[in-house]
Amino acid sequence: MIMRVWRGWVATERLPEYVAYIEETGVREYLETPGNRGAQMVTRDEPDGRTEILTLSWWDGMDAIRAFAGDDVEAAKYYPEDEGYLLAQEDRVRHYVVAAGADGAAVAG
């Protein structure tokens, strides 16, 4: 199993609307892609008024990720309104092999 991780930042006051937006776009698309085992978004408020966001998704393998992300699997995938929310973002994602705890690693929808 592979865990895919992306990181970005939004203004803390806009966090609830951004979370709702990502649930309807990114998380929905993760969960609808064959080979996806689940997805989560986690957040951490920072003292400067920004909130750090991590999206975590679990996949059967790189072929499943490619079906979601395209041929450049390390390129972040964005949606039309992301630019209006994101203050900063990483344009490359990271992939990790899940070495332990695979049974409970992902929580679907």
Rosetta blueprint (number, residue, H / E / L):
1 M L
2 I E
3 M E
4 R E
5 V E
6 W E
7 R E
8 G E
9 W E
10 V E
11 A E
12 T H
13 E H
14 R H
15 L H
16 P H
17 E H
18 Y H
19 V H
20 A H
21 Y H
22 I H
23 E H
24 E H
25 T H
26 G H
27 V H
28 R H
29 E H
30 Y H
31 L H
32 E H
33 T L
34 P L
35 G L
36 N E
37 R E
38 G E
39 A E
40 Q E
41 M E
42 V E
43 T E
44 R E
45 D E
46 E L
47 P L
48 D L
49 G L
50 R E
51 T E
52 E E
53 I E
54 L E
55 T E
56 L E
57 S E
58 W E
59 W E
60 D L
61 G L
62 M H
63 D H
64 A H
65 I H
66 R H
67 A H
68 F H
69 A H
70 G L
71 D L
72 D L
73 V L
74 E L
75 A E
76 A L
77 K L
78 Y L
79 Y L
80 P L
81 E L
82 D H
83 E H
84 G H
85 Y H
86 L E
87 L E
88 A E
89 Q E
90 E L
91 D L
92 R E
93 V L
94 R E
95 H E
96 Y E
97 V E
98 V L
99 A L
100 A L
101 G L
102 A H
103 D H
104 G H
105 A L
106 A L
107 V L
108 A L
109 G L
